[in-house]
Amino acid sequence: MTIGKGKRPRDTNQLAKFIVDATTGQIDVPDPDTGKNPSARKFGAIGGKKGGAARAKKLSPAERKAIAQKAAAARWRKS
């Protein structure tokens, strides 16, 4: 019923059945962290937290403004 390695079904009805089966314990839900190196995950999280701040620090105010305006325009286009 699941697609590939631990992915949930895309069909709404199949997804609903999957959720009910998982919460009632009729099927085993795969752990998303299986096969991942815990120390690599820790260092990846640390790097992710540092990256945004370091990028913001090196950008000029004009560059930050341009990025923000582009993001706002993209958000308004979607709706």
N, C-alpha and C positions, 0 to 999 in steps of 0.2 A: 504494500500500500504506500510506503514512502518512496520517494524518488531519490535515487542515488544513495549517498552515505549520510543518513540522518536528516535529510531535508524533509520538510512537511509537504503534504499534498497541496496542489494549487486549487483544485476544485473546492468550492465552498462546502458542499455536503460531505465530501471525503475529509476535509480538514476538521469539520465539526465532529465527525465520528472518531477521528484520530485523537482529538483533544479529550473526548469523553473516555475513550479507551485508555489513554495515558493517565488521566486523573483517577480512574477507577482501578488502575493497576493491571488491566488485562493485557497490556503490551509494555515492553521495556522501552523507555525513551533513551536514546543514545546520549552519552555525555559529550558535549561539544569540545571538552578539553582533552579527550582521549588521544594519545599519540603526540601530544605537544610537550615540548621541553619546558618545565616550570621556570627554570632560570632564564630562558630566552623570553618567555612571556613577561617576566618581571622587568627585564632590561628594556623590552619593547615598550612597556607601559611608561617607564621612566623617560625614555626618549620621546615618546609622544607628548608627555607633559611639558618637556623642555622646548620642543620644537616650535610651538605656536608663539611662546613668549620671545624666543630668540628671533623669530622671523619678524615679529612686530617691532622689536627693538631696532632692527637694522633698516626698516622701511622709513622713508621720510614721511612727514605729515601729508604731503601732496599725494604720494603713492598710496598711503592708507585710505585717503579720501576717494581716490579713483577706484580702488578695489571695493570699497563700501558702496559706491554709487553703482558699480557694475552688478554687485550682488543684489542690491535693492531693485534694479531694473529687471533682473532675472526673476525675482520673486513676484513682481507685479505682472510680468508677462504670463506666468503660469496660471494666474487666477482669472 
